[in-house]
Each structure stands twice: as structure tokens, then as C-alpha cells.
Amino acid sequence: GWRVRALVWAGDATRARAAVSELHPSAVGSGPAVAAEVALARAWVTWLDGDMSGTAENVAAARPAAGGDGSSAAELALLAGSAHRERNQLAKAVSLLDAAHSLASTSSHQVVTALAASELARCHRVAGAHMKALELVVSARAAHADMPPTVEVHLRSTEVKVRLDQGDVAGAQVALRDAPPG
């Protein structure tokens, strides 16, 4: 499961899909915890692919049997919140993303903390709270300077959109200048 996450966060969708197909429960064991881990890995791949319906389905499959650790709970809340944000269900999204951000911060999961901040910022942007959105994403980029490519692009993309909403073209260009390709 962690290999799939690393590949997703690195932006390697092809290898992530191949790795998740190797995680079929019958190949790695059985039981609810294994099934939850496979569903969580699939949720990350569908998130990377932009398939929010698939993400929501996999989160629902993972949730009942997921371990009680803060990291898994934070990941599930992040992925579910992302799906709700994509469906414009902002109240549900914000609630889940706040929980993801809090849980990930507590468990020192920097990738999930940064992605939750970026997703929350996207919710605030849609709601018209541009300064709150900008504060979230800029502070997340500053606090988590060494992120995998997909996370870095997500943060910068959110920042650029918020800056452009405010007419800050120069600030958007600065955010893009040092961004990784993509």
C-alpha cells in the first residue's frame, strides 16, 4: 500500500496502477484489514486519475475495516473530502478536510497535511474566501518545502488559481517560476 502511495505522490500513475493491481487481496492475504489497505491504495490511484466517483467508492470500501491509526483516518478523510469538494458539496468537504488536516498534523503526516491544506484552500476559493485560501496554501508550502512532485504541483496550482482570482498576476508567476514540470 505504501509503495502505491509513494508512486501516486511522485505522479507516476502508470506504475501506481500496476502496483495496485498487485495488491489484490487474494494475492497478499485476506481479512478486513488487507481489504481496507487495498481499497485505500485504489482510492489514491483514482484520486490521481481524477476519478472522484472511484475515489469515493474506494474510501467507502476502506472505511469500515481501516485501522484506527491517525494516518489512515487522515488519508480517508482527505480523499473523501476531495470527492465532496469535486461534487461541490462544500460543507461536507470542509468538515472532512478540516479533520484530515488535524489528524495528519497530529500524526506528522506531511503529505496528507499539505494536500488537506490545498484542498481546504480550494473550498475557500469557491466560497469566495480568497485570503483564507491563500493563507492556507502559502503556509502549507512554506511548512512543507520538500514535497513529492504531485503534492508540490497541487499546492502551487491552488495558489496560482487563488492569486489569479485576486488579479495578482505577478504573484501567480512567482508561484509558477520554481514549480516542478506539469
C-alpha positions, 0 to 999 in steps of 0.5 A: 500500500505504501509503495502505491502511495509513494508512486501516486505522490511522485505522479507516476500513475502508470506504475501506481496502477500496476502496483495496485493491481498487485495488491489484490487481496487474494494475492497478499492475504485476506481479512478486513484489514488487507481489504481496507489497505487495498481499497485505500491504495485504489482510492489514491490511484483514482484520486490521481486519475481524477476519478472522484466517483472511484475515489469515493467508492474506494474510501467507502470500501476502506472505511469500515475495516481501516485501522484506527491509526491517525494516518489512515483516518487522515488519508480517508478523510482527505480523499473523501473530502476531495470527492465532496469538494469535486461534487461541490458539496462544500460543507461536507468537504470542509468538515472532512478536510478540516479533520484530515488536516488535524489528524495528519498534523497530529500524526506528522503526516506531511503529505496528507497535511499539505494536500488537506491544506490545498484542498481546504484552500480550494473550498475557500476559493469557491466560497469566495474566501480568497485570503483564507485560501491563500493563507492556507496554501502559502503556509502549507508550502512554506511548512512543507518545502520538500514535497513529492512532485504531485503534492508540490504541483497541487499546492502551487496550482491552488495558489496560482488559481487563488492569486489569479482570482485576486488579479495578482498576476505577478504573484501567480508567476512567482508561484509558477517560476520554481514549480516542478514540470506539469 
